[in-house]
């Protein structure tokens, strides 16, 4: 019986020690996301949705001034987001941002593409950085999967 008790305690400790880090919105001790976190996450989701739809035109104003300067032109973003006709942008997953200041969040992202005749898709992990710029939220870094030469 003692072995079972020790095993249960050890299992409980192991599960607590292996929990993922608290998300950025859980800074105050409450398990409620801040308005800033939700707004930044929504911005990341909207940008990635535009990627799926190959819509660089609508994505351009979502970029920070720094990233617009780095990319160089709206037409270059449009071309990059259009990608290839095969494989096609299919889906994405935006994960939890780790603890961060309330004006900048780094979200892990997985992008998925699928070729028309392929039984399996491709995925790539990356990050999307969202920051407060002026009165709104802007994308300041995009995942490498979206950065075609």
Buried (B, 14 or more C-beta within 10 A) or exposed (E): EEEEEEEEEEEEEEEEEEEEEEBBBBBEEEEEBBEBBEBBBEBBBBBBEBBBEBBBEBBBEBBBEEBBEEBEEBEEBBEBBBBEEEBBBEEBEBBBBBEBEBEBBBBBBBBBBBBEEEEEEEBEEBBBBBBBBEEEBBBBBBBEBBEEE
